[in-house]
Amino acid sequence: MHLSTAGWVILILFVLFVVSLNLNLIFALRKKHPKEDWVDRIQEANRTAANPWKKEDESFEELARKVEEIQSAKKPTNNHPSE
């Protein structure tokens, strides 16, 4: 393969660009998820698939508990004389 000097420079710059891009992606991925590996992500996906509405159910249960507390606090006492 016969390339001119400009061709070799362009080829080398392209290879350096691709290598640096890959290294940057690897380092960014390691910084973003230092303790989490692919097994953890698959297990979390499995838990989510088994119970997709878990977070919403917990939120509704907490809301129901708070409403019940408020309603029990506002219950009128039977100390008022009836007519």
Phi and psi restraints in degrees (value plus and minus 20) as a CYANA .aco file:
   2 HIS   PHI    -129.7   -89.7
   2 HIS   PSI      93.3   133.3
   3 LEU   PHI    -139.2   -99.2
   3 LEU   PSI     126.6   166.6
   4 SER   PHI     -95.3   -55.3
   4 SER   PSI     152.6   192.6
   5 THR   PHI     -81.4   -41.4
   5 THR   PSI     -61.3   -21.3
   6 ALA   PHI     -83.7   -43.7
   6 ALA   PSI     -57.1   -17.1
   7 GLY   PHI     -84.0   -44.0
   7 GLY   PSI     -63.8   -23.8
   8 TRP   PHI     -84.0   -44.0
   8 TRP   PSI     -60.4   -20.4
   9 VAL   PHI     -83.3   -43.3
   9 VAL   PSI     -65.4   -25.4
  10 ILE   PHI     -83.0   -43.0
  10 ILE   PSI     -62.5   -22.5
  11 LEU   PHI     -83.0   -43.0
  11 LEU   PSI     -64.8   -24.8
  12 ILE   PHI     -85.7   -45.7
  12 ILE   PSI     -62.2   -22.2
  13 LEU   PHI     -83.0   -43.0
  13 LEU   PSI     -58.4   -18.4
  14 PHE   PHI     -85.2   -45.2
  14 PHE   PSI     -64.9   -24.9
  15 VAL   PHI     -83.3   -43.3
  15 VAL   PSI     -63.1   -23.1
  16 LEU   PHI     -82.8   -42.8
  16 LEU   PSI     -58.3   -18.3
  17 PHE   PHI     -83.1   -43.1
  17 PHE   PSI     -66.5   -26.5
  18 VAL   PHI     -84.6   -44.6
  18 VAL   PSI     -63.5   -23.5
  19 VAL   PHI     -84.5   -44.5
  19 VAL   PSI     -65.0   -25.0
  20 SER   PHI     -86.2   -46.2
  20 SER   PSI     -56.4   -16.4
  21 LEU   PHI     -82.6   -42.6
  21 LEU   PSI     -65.3   -25.3
  22 ASN   PHI     -84.3   -44.3
  22 ASN   PSI     -62.4   -22.4
  23 LEU   PHI     -83.8   -43.8
  23 LEU   PSI     -61.7   -21.7
  24 ASN   PHI     -82.2   -42.2
  24 ASN   PSI     -60.3   -20.3
  25 LEU   PHI     -85.2   -45.2
  25 LEU   PSI     -60.8   -20.8
  26 ILE   PHI     -83.9   -43.9
  26 ILE   PSI     -67.2   -27.2
  27 PHE   PHI     -85.8   -45.8
  27 PHE   PSI     -57.4   -17.4
  28 ALA   PHI     -85.7   -45.7
  28 ALA   PSI     -59.1   -19.1
  29 LEU   PHI     -86.4   -46.4
  29 LEU   PSI     -59.3   -19.3
  30 ARG   PHI     -87.3   -47.3
  30 ARG   PSI     -57.5   -17.5
  31 LYS   PHI     -91.6   -51.6
  31 LYS   PSI     -54.4   -14.4
  32 LYS   PHI     -91.7   -51.7
  32 LYS   PSI     -61.0   -21.0
  33 HIS   PHI    -147.5  -107.5
  33 HIS   PSI      51.6    91.6
  34 PRO   PHI     -88.1   -48.1
  34 PRO   PSI     -54.9   -14.9
  35 LYS   PHI    -125.8   -85.8
  35 LYS   PSI     -30.8     9.2
  36 GLU   PHI    -117.6   -77.6
  36 GLU   PSI     102.4   142.4
  37 ASP   PHI    -130.0   -90.0
  37 ASP   PSI    -198.4  -158.4
  38 TRP   PHI     -86.5   -46.5
  38 TRP   PSI     -48.0    -8.0
  39 VAL   PHI     -86.3   -46.3
  39 VAL   PSI     -62.3   -22.3
  40 ASP   PHI     -81.3   -41.3
  40 ASP   PSI     -61.4   -21.4
  41 ARG   PHI     -85.9   -45.9
  41 ARG   PSI     -58.2   -18.2
  42 ILE   PHI     -88.7   -48.7
  42 ILE   PSI     -60.6   -20.6
  43 GLN   PHI     -84.4   -44.4
  43 GLN   PSI     -60.6   -20.6
  44 GLU   PHI     -84.2   -44.2
  44 GLU   PSI     -59.9   -19.9
  45 ALA   PHI     -84.2   -44.2
  45 ALA   PSI     -57.2   -17.2
  46 ASN   PHI     -85.8   -45.8
  46 ASN   PSI     -63.4   -23.4
  47 ARG   PHI     -83.4   -43.4
  47 ARG   PSI     -60.5   -20.5
  48 THR   PHI     -86.1   -46.1
  48 THR   PSI     -59.9   -19.9
  49 ALA   PHI     -87.2   -47.2
  49 ALA   PSI     -53.7   -13.7
  50 ALA   PHI     -90.8   -50.8
  50 ALA   PSI     -55.8   -15.8
  51 ASN   PHI    -161.2  -121.2
  51 ASN   PSI      60.1   100.1
  52 PRO   PHI     -87.2   -47.2
  52 PRO   PSI     -40.9    -0.9
  53 TRP   PHI    -126.3   -86.3
  53 TRP   PSI       2.1    42.1
  54 LYS   PHI     -79.1   -39.1
  54 LYS   PSI     -68.5   -28.5
  55 LYS   PHI     -83.2   -43.2
  55 LYS   PSI     -61.4   -21.4
  56 GLU   PHI     -87.1   -47.1
  56 GLU   PSI     -60.8   -20.8
  57 ASP   PHI     -81.6   -41.6
  57 ASP   PSI     -62.5   -22.5
  58 GLU   PHI     -83.6   -43.6
  58 GLU   PSI     -59.2   -19.2
  59 SER   PHI     -84.7   -44.7
  59 SER   PSI     -62.1   -22.1
  60 PHE   PHI     -87.0   -47.0
  60 PHE   PSI     -57.4   -17.4
  61 GLU   PHI     -84.0   -44.0
  61 GLU   PSI     -61.4   -21.4
  62 GLU   PHI     -84.7   -44.7
  62 GLU   PSI     -61.8   -21.8
  63 LEU   PHI     -82.6   -42.6
  63 LEU   PSI     -63.9   -23.9
  64 ALA   PHI     -82.7   -42.7
  64 ALA   PSI     -59.6   -19.6
  65 ARG   PHI     -84.5   -44.5
  65 ARG   PSI     -62.2   -22.2
  66 LYS   PHI     -87.4   -47.4
  66 LYS   PSI     -59.4   -19.4
  67 VAL   PHI     -84.0   -44.0
  67 VAL   PSI     -61.7   -21.7
  68 GLU   PHI     -83.4   -43.4
  68 GLU   PSI     -59.1   -19.1
  69 GLU   PHI     -83.0   -43.0
  69 GLU   PSI     -63.6   -23.6
  70 ILE   PHI     -85.3   -45.3
  70 ILE   PSI     -63.3   -23.3
  71 GLN   PHI     -86.0   -46.0
  71 GLN   PSI     -57.9   -17.9
  72 SER   PHI     -91.1   -51.1
  72 SER   PSI     -49.6    -9.6
  73 ALA   PHI     -93.4   -53.4
  73 ALA   PSI     -47.6    -7.6
  74 LYS   PHI    -115.0   -75.0
  74 LYS   PSI     -19.8    20.2
  75 LYS   PHI     -81.6   -41.6
  75 LYS   PSI     112.7   152.7
  76 PRO   PHI     -91.2   -51.2
  76 PRO   PSI     123.2   163.2
  77 THR   PHI    -103.9   -63.9
  77 THR   PSI     137.6   177.6
  78 ASN   PHI    -109.5   -69.5
  78 ASN   PSI       6.9    46.9
  79 ASN   PHI    -104.1   -64.1
  79 ASN   PSI     -29.9    10.1
  80 HIS   PHI     -95.0   -55.0
  80 HIS   PSI     113.6   153.6
  81 PRO   PHI     -90.2   -50.2
  81 PRO   PSI     117.8   157.8
  82 SER   PHI    -103.1   -63.1
  82 SER   PSI     121.8   161.8
